[in-house]
Amino acid sequence: MTQPNETFRLPNVKSGIAGITVAGLASCGLFLAAFGAWAGIAPISGAVVASGVVAAAGQNQNVQHLEGGIVAEILVAEGQRVEKGEPLLTLDATPATARRNRLQTQLIGLDAKAARLAAERDGADRLDFAADLVRRAGEEGLGDLLDEQRKEFEARLERHRQERFILDQRLSALAEQMAGLGAQKTAIRSQIEIVRDEAGRKERLLSRGLTNRSEYSALVRSEADLVGQLGQIKASLLASRMQSAEAREQIAKLDTKRVETALTELNTTRVERADRAEQLDEAFDVLSRTVIRAPSDGIVVRMAVNAVGGVVEPAKPVVELLPTAEELIVDAKVPPRDIDALFLGQEARLHFSALNARRTPTVDAHLTYLSADRLSDPQSDQPYYTARLALDGDLPEGFDAADIYPGMPVEVFISTEERSFVDYLVKPIEDSLARAFREE
């Protein structure tokens, strides 16, 4: 039983509150100390953030056609993927085919002519064409060209033979004539000797008065006539010999002229043939280019023609192709205030904002190019520097390269030097103070 005058004692509340306060203050102090230590020591990675787009290492390719022409067939459409060498469109091949056929005909004709002239140069009695020429002429249906050259060879050979035959006949006639003159000369010389011998006897008889002078004078006149005839025969014989020499010279000239004419025409024909061969190679090239093909793997961006029968102008773009086989790069626009923090080879991380952020990891890259001067966006008029980044090696696992297209937006984080949290807080203040103390 409690005594009425016993005193009731309450617990010391002030001392409990003081302990809690001390503990709280200690915890805050420890937190602030830890935060201060972290803010002053712990490094925070810096980065220059820029927006960019995916591009191909090679620029868009403008597929052109040197000669131009009329569109015969369109084989692709804008946005379609094509492989290197795949036909894009075809042009009307009629003019190119006609020129090729014309040059082929001329070339076979020149080859046949050259074969004929070579045979004439060599003095051949018949013309034989090479098997390759006969085959080519047969394939092109140009056997008549060979027949024409063969006929011309035979006609020229026959004309040469006739001219040669005439000269040979003349030479034979002169030989017979000279043989006759030689026989006459021998006979007259014999007659002269007989007449002289008889005239000598008559002269001795005349000196003794045993004959009359008229008989002696007749013999002298006969000798004189025979000597005159002998002189004429000698002159005729000399003239015949000269004519025979001239005939032989004409025969030699005839043969030489045939060879020289054939050789001159052959050289001219060979030069003309070489020129036609070059033109034919060019014609085949033009004909092959009537099919316009993709120079590389890529995507058709723009077609200059969209209807069959349209005209492709010479050397003007026909198809604009975005290469896909080229290495992908990223072109980023860096604000001028951050350009001093960048250098070639600098590491960076790429985030493809157009793809699913949860399934697409960031991609490592490095800086490969910085524009030498500041540029200006033609639409927003905002200044910037161009930074070009290349991907580092293979793409990370789970990243499908087929989903990346040129023109796709990219967030670029270019790594800079590490700084503490305090540096991030103090640096703007230091910059402001530095500018403030320099104001007038």
Long-range contacts (C-beta under 8 A, 24 or more apart in sequence): 38-421, 39-420, 39-421, 39-422, 39-425, 40-420, 40-421, 40-422, 41-420, 42-420, 42-421, 43-418, 43-419, 43-420, 44-418, 44-419, 44-420, 44-421, 44-424, 45-415, 45-418, 46-341, 46-415, 46-416, 46-417, 46-418, 46-419, 47-349, 47-413, 47-414, 47-415, 47-416, 48-334, 48-338, 48-341, 48-342, 48-413, 48-414, 48-416, 49-411, 49-412, 49-413, 49-414, 50-332, 50-333, 50-334, 50-335, 50-338, 50-387, 50-412, 50-414, 51-332, 51-333, 51-409, 51-410, 51-411, 51-412, 52-330, 52-331, 52-332, 52-333, 52-387, 52-389, 52-409, 52-410, 52-411, 52-412, 53-330, 53-331, 53-406, 53-407, 53-408, 53-409, 53-410, 54-328, 54-329, 54-330, 54-352, 54-404, 54-405, 54-406, 54-407, 54-408, 54-410, 55-328, 55-329, 55-330, 55-331, 55-406, 55-407, 56-322, 56-323, 56-324, 56-326, 56-327, 56-328, 56-329, 56-406, 57-326, 57-327, 57-328, 57-329, 58-296, 58-323, 58-326, 60-301, 60-320, 60-321, 60-322, 60-323, 61-295, 61-296, 61-298, 61-320, 61-321, 61-322, 61-323, 62-317, 62-319, 62-320, 62-321, 63-88, 63-292, 63-294, 63-295, 63-317, 63-318, 63-319, 63-320, 63-321, 64-315, 64-316, 64-317, 64-318, 65-91, 65-289, 65-292, 65-312, 65-314, 65-315, 65-316, 65-318, 66-289, 66-314, 66-315, 67-286, 67-289, 67-314, 68-311, 68-312, 68-313, 68-314, 68-315, 68-316, 69-95, 69-290, 69-311, 69-312, 70-309, 70-310, 70-311, 70-312, 71-305, 71-307, 71-308, 71-309, 71-310, 71-311, 71-312, 72-290, 72-308, 73-308, 74-303, 74-305, 74-306, 74-307, 74-308, 76-300, 76-303, 76-319, 77-300, 77-303, 78-300, 78-301, 78-302, 78-303, 79-299, 79-300, 80-299, 80-300, 81-297, 81-298, 81-299, 81-300, 81-324, 82-294, 82-297, 82-298, 82-299, 82-300, 82-321, 83-294, 83-297, 84-294, 84-295, 84-296, 84-297, 84-325, 85-293, 85-294, 86-293, 86-294, 87-291, 87-292, 87-293, 88-292, 88-293, 88-294, 88-300, 88-318, 88-319, 89-292, 89-305, 89-318, 89-319, 90-290, 90-291, 90-292, 91-290, 91-291, 91-292, 91-312, 92-290, 93-287, 93-290, 96-283, 96-286, 96-287, 96-290, 97-287, 99-283, 99-286, 100-280, 100-283, 100-284, 100-287, 101-140, 103-276, 103-279, 103-280, 103-283, 104-140, 104-280, 105-140, 105-142, 105-145, 106-276, 107-273, 107-276, 107-277, 107-280, 108-133, 108-136, 108-137, 108-140, 108-142, 108-145, 109-142, 109-145, 110-269, 110-272, 110-273, 110-276, 111-136, 111-273, 112-137, 112-145, 112-146, 112-148, 112-149, 113-149, 113-265, 113-269, 114-266, 114-269, 114-270, 114-273, 115-149, 116-149, 116-150, 116-152, 116-153, 117-262, 117-263, 117-265, 117-266, 117-269, 118-262, 118-266, 119-153, 120-153, 120-156, 120-157, 120-258, 120-259, 120-261, 120-262, 121-259, 121-262, 121-263, 121-266, 123-255, 123-258, 123-259, 125-157, 127-153, 127-154, 160-254, 160-258, 163-254, 164-251, 164-254, 164-255, 167-247, 167-250, 167-251, 167-254, 168-251, 170-243, 170-247, 171-244, 171-247, 171-248, 171-251, 174-240, 174-243, 174-244, 174-247, 175-244, 177-236, 177-240, 178-237, 178-240, 178-241, 178-244, 181-233, 181-236, 181-237, 181-240, 182-237, 184-229, 184-233, 185-230, 185-233, 185-234, 185-237, 188-226, 188-229, 188-230, 188-233, 189-230, 191-226, 192-223, 192-226, 192-227, 192-230, 195-219, 195-222, 195-223, 195-226, 196-223, 199-223, 292-318, 292-319, 294-319, 294-321, 295-321, 296-321, 296-323, 296-325, 296-326, 297-323, 297-324, 297-325, 298-322, 298-323, 298-324, 298-325, 299-324, 322-406, 324-406, 327-390, 327-391, 328-391, 328-401, 328-404, 328-406, 329-368, 329-388, 329-389, 329-390, 329-391, 330-365, 330-388, 330-389, 330-391, 330-410, 330-412, 331-386, 331-387, 331-388, 332-386, 332-387, 332-388, 332-389, 332-410, 332-412, 332-414, 333-377, 333-384, 333-385, 333-386, 333-387, 334-384, 334-385, 334-386, 334-387, 334-414, 335-383, 335-384, 336-374, 336-383, 336-384, 336-385, 339-370, 339-385, 341-414, 341-416, 341-417, 342-367, 342-370, 342-385, 342-387, 342-414, 343-367, 343-370, 344-368, 344-369, 344-370, 346-414, 346-415, 346-416, 347-414, 347-415, 348-389, 348-412, 348-413, 348-414, 348-415, 349-412, 349-413, 349-415, 350-389, 350-391, 350-410, 350-411, 350-412, 350-413, 351-410, 351-411, 351-413, 352-404, 352-408, 352-409, 352-410, 352-411, 353-409, 353-410, 353-411, 354-408, 354-409, 355-403, 359-398, 360-398, 360-399, 361-396, 361-398, 361-399, 362-413, 363-391, 363-392, 363-395, 363-396, 363-399, 364-391, 364-392, 364-393, 364-396, 365-389, 365-390, 365-391, 365-392, 365-412, 366-390, 366-392, 367-414, 387-412, 387-414, 389-414
